[in-house]
Amino acid sequence: MWSLRVLNGPQAGQLFNLKSGRNVVGRSSQCDIKLMAPGVSKEHCEVYLNKEKILIVDLNSSNGTYVNGTRVQKTELRFGEKFSLHNIFLDIVPTPQLRTSTVANNFVPNINHGNAAPNPMYQQQPLGVAGAHPGVNSIPQPHLNLVNGQKVVPEEDKKPDLKERVEEYFNKVVLPSVYKLAQMFEFKYVLAGFVGIFIFVVTLLSLFPMISVTRDSIQGEARKRTMSLARALAETNKKAIDENSGASLNTYSIEREEGVKEALIINRNDGTVMAPATKSGRTLDIPFINEAIRSGRELVKSVDYTTIAAAYPINKYDLDRQEAVPIAYAIVIYDISTLAFDQGVIISLFMQNLIIAMLIGSLLYFFLYKLIEFPVASLNKQLDLAMREKNEHIENTFLFPPLQALAGNVSSLMTRYLHGDHKETATLKNKDFEASMLIQHFRDPAFAISPNRKILNLNSNFESLAQNSMDNLMMQGLDAIVDSSLKLNIENLMEQASQMPNQIHQEELDMGRGSILIRCHAVIENDQPSYYLFSIIPTKEGDG
């Protein structure tokens, strides 16, 4: 588990347990983590926590969110980095894993490391015992399942949802293959390839709806034309039908029209062909003819993918019924393949669209490549200038969180380089080795700390007394000590040893179950403290 720790302000020292996923930080009562400070917005930022990384996302706050001194919108927070909401500094640390054997007597047993015998004097104690420094906010205890003074049920490990599984698949399977392309080919060619694929695919896919719309339009126009031809055929032969003059029936004028496959006059009574003369008296096996006769009205229909049929009734006045009734039908069967798209037209249309898209895509590629190239080239130019002129200022004006984080890290690196930190690396390693050798001679809790509050080395007895793991203590330094009274005494002894380095300074601290004597000696180098050597000795033990 991870916790958010407040480093300054009215809530300094307080820890807030972080849940997996989204944690909103702000002054509002609706926030997951409430910070009562004037510069913090109602919903200031979001801490997103998952198994792989921690993200800090600013929620358009008034005073901004800063990581390593750089204002950010969204960035990944690495272990040990601090961030601030206006002037409130925070960091994210592992939740102290305090173990308990009996909660009722407020006693936590010691953690045994290796073969060292556990000493009850240096076992962990929950906050609030006698000897705790007054005025320091209490820290929620995981072993009591408390968060901000309220009892909660520990959250069980949840299976990743669909969104998380998709993100994990893309991050571990798809994206590594894409990143590999930039390692095999020059970046501008990779970018041009993606733009080219996008242009080709979009142009190709745009053909399908266009062809479909055009085909529907052709079908509609062909239906209208077929019905017009059937109507014209009926009007041409209406007089001959009225006079019962079969020899005068003529379909030749309609048959000559382009696309007409059949032009027929059909007798309504028996369904035989009345015209043309070459088919007169025959019964044709065309289902549409029977459908048209049964309908008794004009009809147009798509017979198949390339054929349309239309029927128009030829009416004659019936004296018995006193109305006009159809006695024959003008039938036209039309082939629309002559109007449809052929492959040559489709390919020509595709090439025209592709050329236009490539011209526009080339312009898009140019701007996109320059947009990516400019911030990198700008940082490189500033870094080169900073190296030559020994200037530690690196500026980035692009609102791109990863680039902002990179600029902040480069600026920090330049500051360390120009202030000579690289020259002190060997010296620091020697100090660590020397301190570790001295610590091995102590059976009681002992540790060494540098002037900048970094713990150089410690033994297992001090680890249990500090109520934190060795890894956390080495990474976070003095801030990782849970007991505020112990931490305050250590700071006081460091200040005394700095003022009078030639003496061994000591202070006694009541731990509730017994007292301890904290001794400090400053190791001097070049008239300045190189590091402070601490040992802690029990003076008396409490009852039972």
Secondary structure, DSSP 8 states (H G I E B T S, - for coil): -EEEEE-SSTTTT-EEEE-SEEEEEESSTTSSEE---TTS-TT-EEEEE-SS-EEEEE-S-SS-EEETTEEESEEE--TT-EEEETTEEEEEEE------SBTTTTB------TT----GGG----TTSTT--TT------GGGTEETTEE----------HHHHHHHHIIIIIHHHHHHHHHHS-HHHHHHHHHHHHHHHHHHHHHHHHHHHHHHHHHHHHHHHHHHHHHHHHHHHHHHHHTT-GGG---HHHHTSTTEEEEEEEETTT--EEESGGGTT-----HHHHHHHHH-S-EEEE-SSSEEEEEEEEEEEETTTTEEEEEEEEEEEEE-TTTS--HHHHHHHHHHHHHHHHHHHHHHHHHHHHHHHHHHHHHHHHHHHHHHHT-------S--HHHHHHHHHHHHHHHHHHTTGGGGHHHHHHHHHHHHHHHTT-SS-EEEE-TTS-EEEE-HHHHHHTTS-HHHHHHHGGGG---HHHHHHHHHHHHHHHHSTTS-EEEEEE-SSEEEEEEEEEEEETTEEEEEEEEEEEEEE---
